[in-house]
Amino acid sequence: MSDVITIIFNGEQSNVKQGCSIADYLQQVDVVTGRFIVAINDEFVPKSHYDSTVLKENDAFDVLSAISGG
């Protein structure tokens, strides 16, 4: 069994270590500050779950900028 899985990050294929959490991956791609939200397979993930949510094979992982308007 391989210790690397494939995910789709913001539309691009990416390989990550098996067991990688959202928080781990955000650090790897240097997305740790600013206002953004995370969706896995089109479901928003609360920031409080970033450490405990582990990425799985073929997950579609999107980071979206928060936009405010009127």
N, C-alpha and C positions, 0 to 999 in steps of 0.2 A: 504494500500500500504506500502510495506516495505521500510525502509530507507537504506537497504544494497543491493548491487548488486554483481554479480559474474563476474569476468574478468579472463582471462588467461594471467598470467604474466610470460614471458619467459618459456612457456610450462606448467606451474603449475597453478591450479585453486586457486583463491584468492578472498576473500570478501572485498569490500570497501564500504565506505559510499556513498550513492547517492549524486551526485554533486561534487565528488572528481575530481580535475584537474590532469593533468599529473604532474605538479610541486608539488602538494600536495602528490601524491603517491610516487614520487621520494624521497621526504623527509622522508616519512614513512618507506621506505625500505633502507634508508641511501645511496642513489645514487644521490649525489648532486655535487660531484666534479669529475674531470677527463675528459677524452675525450671519449664521447659516443654519439650515435645517438638513437633516439626513432622512432619506427614504430608502428602504430596502424592499425590493419587489413591489414598488408603488405604495408602500405603507410607511407613514412617518414614524420615526423612532424618537422617543423622548430623550433629551440629553442625559437624563439620569440613568439611561440604559446603555449608553455607549460602551462602558467598561464590561458589561455582562453579556452583550449581544455578540455572538461569534458568527463570523461570516461563513457561509456554506457554498459549496460548489455551485456555480452558475447564478449566484445571487446578482441581481441588478442593484447596484449601490450608487445612489445619486446624492450629490451635495448641491443644495440649492441656496442661492443667496436670498436673504430676507429682503423684501422690497416693501417700502411703505409708500403710501400715496393718499390722495384725497379724492 
